[in-house]
Amino acid sequence: MKKLALHWKILLGMVFGVVFALIMTNFSFGKEFIQDWIKPFGKIFINSLKLIAIPLILAALIKGVSDLKDISKLSKMGGRTIVIYIFTTVLAVSIGLLLVNVVKPGNSISEETRTEMVKNYSSNTTKYKETAKKQKESGPLQALEDLVPQNIFAAATSNRNMLQVIFFAVFFGIGLILIPEEKGKTVKNFFDGFNEVILKMVDLIMLAAPYGVFALLAALVVESPSLDLFKALGWYALTVVFGLILMIVVYNILVFLLTRKKPSFFMKGISPAQLLAFSTSSSAATLPVTLERVTEHLGVEEEVASFVLPIGATINMDGTSLYQAVAAVFIAQAFGMDLTLGTQLGIIATATLASIGSAAVPGAGMVMLVGVLGYAGIPEAGLALIFAVDRPLDMCRTVVNVTGDAAVSMIVAKSVDKLGEPHVKDWDDNYSKK
């Protein structure tokens, strides 16, 4: 019998958690039983995600930056690649913030439900208010000052210091490039292995995801006085999907304006990679197919594609960063928090930089979201609100990540006169037949 895929297990965990909670609410001891014996497993699952957030950033970023090997590659082609990737990521986060502030999916939760939720996590709400007050009283360059940590070990003790950890990881990776390769080989091998271990830990944690979702959703149902939360969850999912569709439209516009290639040409060329990205939820697993489609079907010369695409699989997570922005504001809205403009601008910076450290594997985006929530002072327990639909959305945002990589490779190739005609003329060929 074919083994059930993880995303189906997660969806079943969600359904069973809700059904189980609804049944238990008919008994006098039901709510107390779930809070005492079921909810702790949900907290353990969230804590396991928080546990590896900092190590994941350190491992992925240091490996990604050091893999460039030669700092001179960041001159012409490298510089343009990084700038375009950062531009599209900032654009994605901005689109996400715009949509979530217009649709306001979290505001559809009733005042009664919101009050109950805030009561359950009052300590987190108080901490958020104190942080917001401090940010308001700080100077205009305080964010830049806070970017550089005094002590990396102290910074790594809290997920709120995610920006400082990212700064150190990038700085460390650049330093690793600049020293002689033989001297840095041991350190490079260590972080390569460290990265593999962290990714395996992500895999192991995701095996427990169905049970974590069951516990989180069961507790959420019995602690919420109404079911309007699920209406809000539907609006949240639609907001994310609509934002992802807009990003694909943006990619097509950029490709047409900067390379003069028609959207139909671009979408037909990259569609097999998009389907694989949707089914695997992994940019890394899709990379070989993306490389083949970009070089053979979109006309990008191999020397450009082999440089741009691997970097994109590490630092270009537009779909992930858009989702992080929408999710963070949605959770804040659900808890009745009014995020200031300054905090939302901070989310743009945090989500942009955090997406650089998002490993190209399923579930890593949820881990990185912990850092974004930590920056904005939003209760990490709010992950319970969105995890049930995270896997299907993960599949969708991976499609955007891969599409963005392909679009940027075409744009960079055009800018350095390395974009030619496709080698394969048959657009109906099937990659799986090769």
PECORFEN-V702959 format. One record per pair of residues at least 24 apart in sequence whose ideal C-beta (glycine too) atoms are under 7 Angstrom apart, sorted by the first residue. I is the first residue (numbers start at 1). J is the second residue. If there is no record, write none. Layout:
I_J + I_J
//
This chain:
6_206 + 6_209 + 7_391 + 7_392 + 9_210 + 10_209 + 10_210 + 10_213 + 10_391 + 12_210 + 13_210 + 13_211 + 13_213 + 13_214 + 14_213 + 14_217 + 14_388 + 16_214 + 17_213 + 17_214 + 17_215 + 17_217 + 17_218 + 18_217 + 18_221 + 20_218 + 21_218 + 21_221 + 21_222 + 22_221 + 24_222 + 25_222 + 30_222 + 31_222 + 34_218 + 34_219 + 34_222 + 35_219 + 38_215 + 38_218 + 38_219 + 39_215 + 39_219 + 41_211 + 41_212 + 41_215 + 42_212 + 42_215 + 42_216 + 42_219 + 42_384 + 45_208 + 45_212 + 45_215 + 46_380 + 46_381 + 46_383 + 48_205 + 49_205 + 49_366 + 49_367 + 49_370 + 50_159 + 50_370 + 50_380 + 52_198 + 52_201 + 52_202 + 52_367 + 53_159 + 53_367 + 53_370 + 53_371 + 54_156 + 54_159 + 54_165 + 55_198 + 56_198 + 56_357 + 56_359 + 56_364 + 56_367 + 57_162 + 57_165 + 57_166 + 57_169 + 57_357 + 58_165 + 58_169 + 59_191 + 59_194 + 59_195 + 59_198 + 60_195 + 60_314 + 60_357 + 60_359 + 61_166 + 61_169 + 61_170 + 61_173 + 61_356 + 61_357 + 62_169 + 62_172 + 62_173 + 62_191 + 63_191 + 63_192 + 63_195 + 64_314 + 64_315 + 65_170 + 65_173 + 65_174 + 65_177 + 66_173 + 66_176 + 66_177 + 66_188 + 66_191 + 68_177 + 69_177 + 71_177 + 71_178 + 76_416 + 77_304 + 77_307 + 77_412 + 77_416 + 80_412 + 80_415 + 81_308 + 81_311 + 81_408 + 81_412 + 84_408 + 84_411 + 84_412 + 85_312 + 85_315 + 85_316 + 85_408 + 86_352 + 88_318 + 88_404 + 88_408 + 89_316 + 89_318 + 89_321 + 89_352 + 89_355 + 90_348 + 90_352 + 91_250 + 92_247 + 92_318 + 92_321 + 92_322 + 93_321 + 93_322 + 93_325 + 93_348 + 93_351 + 93_352 + 94_348 + 95_243 + 95_246 + 95_247 + 95_322 + 96_243 + 96_322 + 96_325 + 96_326 + 97_325 + 97_329 + 97_344 + 97_347 + 97_348 + 99_239 + 99_242 + 99_243 + 99_326 + 100_239 + 100_325 + 100_326 + 100_329 + 100_330 + 101_329 + 103_235 + 103_239 + 104_333 + 105_232 + 105_235 + 105_236 + 105_239 + 105_330 + 106_232 + 106_330 + 106_331 + 106_332 + 106_333 + 106_334 + 107_333 + 108_228 + 108_231 + 108_232 + 108_235 + 109_228 + 109_229 + 109_232 + 109_334 + 110_226 + 110_228 + 112_225 + 112_226 + 113_224 + 113_225 + 113_226 + 113_228 + 113_229 + 114_334 + 114_335 + 114_336 + 116_223 + 116_224 + 116_225 + 117_334 + 117_335 + 118_335 + 118_336 + 120_223 + 121_379 + 121_381 + 124_379 + 125_335 + 127_377 + 128_337 + 128_377 + 128_378 + 131_377 + 132_340 + 132_343 + 132_377 + 135_342 + 135_343 + 143_346 + 159_370 + 159_371 + 159_374 + 160_374 + 160_375 + 162_350 + 162_354 + 162_371 + 162_374 + 162_375 + 163_350 + 163_353 + 163_375 + 166_353 + 166_354 + 166_356 + 166_357 + 199_359 + 199_361 + 202_359 + 202_361 + 202_363 + 202_364 + 202_367 + 206_362 + 206_363 + 213_387 + 213_388 + 216_384 + 216_387 + 217_388 + 220_384 + 232_334 + 233_385 + 233_389 + 236_330 + 236_386 + 237_389 + 237_393 + 239_326 + 240_323 + 240_326 + 240_393 + 241_396 + 243_322 + 243_326 + 244_319 + 244_322 + 244_396 + 244_397 + 244_400 + 247_318 + 247_319 + 247_322 + 247_400 + 248_400 + 248_403 + 251_403 + 251_404 + 251_407 + 254_407 + 254_411 + 255_407 + 255_410 + 255_411 + 258_411 + 258_414 + 259_410 + 259_411 + 259_414 + 259_419 + 261_410 + 266_298 + 268_427 + 269_293 + 269_297 + 269_298 + 269_422 + 270_298 + 270_403 + 270_406 + 272_431 + 273_402 + 273_406 + 274_399 + 274_402 + 274_403 + 277_398 + 277_399 + 277_402 + 278_395 + 278_398 + 278_399 + 281_362 + 281_394 + 281_395 + 281_398 + 282_360 + 282_361 + 282_362 + 282_398 + 283_313 + 283_360 + 283_398 + 283_401 + 283_402 + 284_313 + 284_360 + 284_361 + 286_402 + 287_313 + 289_431 + 290_402 + 290_405 + 290_406 + 294_406 + 294_409 + 296_422 + 296_423 + 296_424 + 297_422 + 297_424 + 298_406 + 298_410 + 298_422 + 299_419 + 299_420 + 299_421 + 299_422 + 300_409 + 300_410 + 300_413 + 300_418 + 300_419 + 301_413 + 301_418 + 301_420 + 303_418 + 304_409 + 304_412 + 304_413 + 304_416 + 304_418 + 305_409 + 308_408 + 308_409 + 308_412 + 309_405 + 309_409 + 312_404 + 312_405 + 312_408 + 313_360 + 313_405 + 315_356 + 316_401 + 316_404 + 316_405 + 316_408 + 317_355 + 317_358 + 317_401 + 318_400 + 318_401 + 318_404 + 319_397 + 319_398 + 319_399 + 319_400 + 319_401 + 320_355 + 320_358 + 320_365 + 320_368 + 320_397 + 320_401 + 321_351 + 321_352 + 321_355 + 323_365 + 323_393 + 323_397 + 324_351 + 324_354 + 324_365 + 324_368 + 324_369 + 324_372 + 325_351 + 327_369 + 327_386 + 328_372 + 328_373 + 328_376 + 328_378 + 330_386 + 331_373 + 331_378 + 331_382 + 331_385 + 332_376 + 332_378 + 334_382 + 334_385 + 335_379 + 335_382 + 337_378 + 339_376 + 343_376 + 346_375 + 346_376 + 347_372 + 347_376 + 350_375 + 362_394 + 363_394 + 365_394 + 365_397 + 366_390
//
